[in-house]
């Protein structure tokens, strides 16, 4: 499996020439393009082009998905992450570092476990924003604040939905509704596909991902490679 993934990676972007999508349906699928790029999966079709063994490993080892219930719960949780009402408090605290303790204490739930959870996220935000800013992922902070990690959350939800559909955990209708909902959710935060890729990388860094140079390379390839279905696209 390792050799297969290496061969695919060296072969560049993977496209499904037999069952390609176009128009709006292609846009829906492209929400999964960063994750698909990581896994050397098809970028332009419902089918991932991955073997059942590969998909099983992704779902079970990385996501704990073994059945229909696990599948729906995971996808829906990812799609809801950007609706967290307390996220804005963390960015407000980041923007007012001299008063960040007071802001966090006064505007977050006072239950210790919940408070600790958000404080940890605040610390991650404080560490990661300077890093991604230095990497030039966002034109300015206001764009980062608007997109947050929406690309990371909706992008993973979309790709996981593709995998779950291939495993038979989702009906055709359920699958397509998840794809559409992920696209519309992403569009509420990201105006362009460049913002989507940057938001995905930011989210990965924020939640503990390392070696983001590789992700930046995937993003650049998706946006500039003449074979990429994202090439030439601007607004989501």
C-alpha positions in Angstrom: 0.0 0.0 0.0 2.9 2.4 0.8 4.5 1.8 -2.6 1.1 2.3 -4.3 0.6 5.7 -2.5 4.2 6.7 -3.4 3.6 5.9 -7.1 0.3 7.9 -7.1 2.0 10.9 -5.4 4.8 10.9 -8.0 2.2 10.6 -10.8 0.7 13.9 -9.8 -3.0 14.9 -9.6 -5.4 12.0 -10.1 -8.4 12.5 -12.3 -11.2 10.2 -13.2 -11.4 10.3 -16.9 -14.3 7.7 -17.1 -16.8 9.3 -14.8 -15.8 13.0 -14.4 -18.2 15.5 -12.9 -18.9 19.0 -14.3 -20.6 22.2 -13.2 -22.1 22.4 -9.8 -21.6 18.8 -8.9 -17.9 19.2 -9.6 -17.8 22.3 -7.3 -19.4 20.2 -4.5 -16.7 17.5 -4.9 -13.9 20.0 -5.0 -14.6 20.8 -1.3 -12.8 17.5 -0.7 -9.9 18.3 -3.0 -7.3 19.0 -0.3 -7.9 15.8 1.6 -8.1 14.0 -1.8 -4.8 15.4 -2.7 -3.3 14.1 0.6 -4.6 10.6 -0.2 -3.9 10.7 -3.9 -7.6 10.2 -4.6 -9.6 11.3 -7.6 -10.3 15.1 -7.6 -13.2 15.2 -10.0 -15.6 12.3 -9.3 -17.8 10.8 -6.7 -15.5 7.7 -6.7 -12.3 8.2 -4.8 -10.2 5.7 -6.9 -8.9 4.2 -3.7 -9.1 0.5 -2.9 -11.6 -0.8 -0.3 -8.6 -1.6 1.9 -7.3 1.9 1.8 -10.8 3.4 2.5 -11.3 1.0 5.4 -8.0 2.1 6.9 -8.9 5.8 6.6 -12.3 5.3 8.1 -11.5 2.8 10.9 -7.9 3.8 11.9 -8.2 7.5 11.6 -11.9 8.2 12.2 -13.3 5.2 14.2 -16.0 4.7 11.6 -17.3 1.2 11.4 -20.9 1.6 10.5 -23.7 3.9 9.3 -24.2 5.5 12.7 -20.5 6.3 13.1 -20.4 7.7 9.5 -23.3 10.1 10.0 -22.2 11.3 13.4 -18.6 12.0 12.2 -19.7 13.9 9.1 -22.3 16.0 10.9 -19.9 16.8 13.8 -17.3 18.1 11.3 -19.9 20.2 9.5 -21.1 21.7 12.8 -17.6 22.8 14.0 -17.8 26.2 12.4 -21.1 26.9 14.1 -19.5 26.9 17.5 -20.7 30.2 19.1 -17.7 30.5 21.4 -15.1 30.5 18.6 -15.5 34.3 18.1 -14.6 34.8 21.7 -11.2 33.2 21.1 -10.4 35.5 18.2 -11.6 38.5 20.2 -9.2 37.5 22.9 -6.4 37.1 20.4 -7.0 40.6 19.1 -7.0 42.0 22.7 -4.1 40.2 24.3 -3.7 42.7 27.1 -7.2 41.7 28.3 -7.4 38.1 27.0 -7.8 36.5 30.4 -10.8 38.8 31.3 -12.4 38.2 27.9 -12.1 34.4 28.2 -13.3 34.2 31.7 -16.3 36.5 31.2 -17.5 35.2 27.8 -16.8 31.4 28.0 -18.7 28.8 30.1 -17.4 28.7 33.6 -17.5 24.9 33.8 -13.9 23.9 34.3 -13.6 21.2 31.7 -15.3 23.3 29.0 -13.2 26.4 29.9 -10.0 24.4 29.7 -11.0 23.0 26.3 -11.4 26.5 24.9 -8.3 27.9 26.6 -6.3 25.2 24.8 -7.7 26.2 21.5 -6.9 29.9 22.3 -3.3 28.9 22.9 -3.1 27.0 19.6 -4.6 30.0 17.8 -2.1 32.4 19.4 0.8 30.1 18.3 -0.4 29.2 14.8 -1.7 32.5 13.5 1.8 34.1 13.4 3.1 31.0 11.7 0.6 30.9 8.9 0.8 34.7 8.5 4.6 34.4 8.0 3.9 31.7 5.4 1.7 34.1 3.4 -1.3 31.9 3.4 -3.7 34.8 4.0 -3.6 38.3 2.5 -4.5 39.7 5.9 -5.8 38.8 9.3 -9.4 39.8 8.5 -9.6 37.1 5.9 -8.2 34.5 8.3 -10.7 35.5 10.9 -13.5 35.1 8.4 -12.5 31.8 7.0 -11.1 30.3 10.3 -10.7 26.5 9.8 -13.8 26.1 7.7 -11.8 24.6 4.8 -10.4 22.0 7.2 -13.7 21.0 8.6 -15.9 21.0 5.5 -13.1 19.6 3.4 -12.7 16.6 5.7 -16.5 16.1 6.0 -16.8 16.1 2.2 -14.0 13.5 1.7 -15.2 11.3 4.5 -18.7 11.4 2.9 -17.1 10.1 -0.3 -15.4 7.3 1.5 -18.5 6.4 3.5 -20.6 6.3 0.3 -18.2 3.9 -1.3 -18.4 1.7 1.8 -22.2 1.7 1.6 -22.7 3.7 4.8 -24.7 6.4 3.0 -27.5 6.3 0.5 -27.1 8.1 -2.8 -29.4 10.9 -1.6 -27.7 11.2 1.8 -24.3 11.4 0.2 -25.3 14.1 -2.2 -27.0 16.1 0.5 -23.8 16.0 2.6 -21.7 17.2 -0.3 -24.1 20.1 -1.0 -24.3 21.1 2.7 -20.5 21.0 3.0 -20.2 23.3 -0.1 -22.8 25.8 1.2 -21.2 25.8 4.6 -17.8 26.4 3.2 -19.2 29.2 1.0 -20.4 31.0 4.1 -16.7 31.4 5.3 -14.5 31.3 2.1 -15.1 33.4 -0.9 -12.4 31.9 -3.1 -10.8 28.5 -3.6 -7.5 30.0 -2.6 -9.1 30.9 0.8 -10.4 27.4 1.0 -6.9 25.8 0.6 -5.4 28.3 3.1 -8.2 27.6 5.6 -7.6 23.9 5.2 -3.9 24.3 5.9 -4.6 26.6 8.9 -7.0 24.2 10.4 -4.5 21.3 10.0 -1.9 23.4 11.7 -4.3 24.5 14.4 -5.3 21.0 15.4 -1.8 19.5 15.6 -0.8 18.8 12.1 2.9 19.1 11.3 5.0 19.4 8.1 2.6 21.9 6.5 5.1 22.6 3.7 3.6 19.4 2.0 0.1 20.7 2.4 1.1 24.1 0.9 2.6 22.2 -2.0 -0.6 20.3 -2.6 -2.6 23.6 -2.4 -0.3 25.3 -4.9 -0.6 22.3 -7.3 -4.4 22.3 -7.0 -4.5 26.0 -7.8 -1.9 26.3 -10.6 -1.5 22.9 -12.3 -3.1 23.0 -15.7 -4.6 19.5 -15.1 -6.3 20.5 -11.9 -10.1 21.1 -12.0 -9.4 24.0 -9.6 -7.1 25.8 -12.1 -8.8 28.9 -13.5 -11.5 28.8 -10.8 -11.6 31.8 -8.5 -14.8 32.3 -6.6 -16.5 29.4 -4.8 
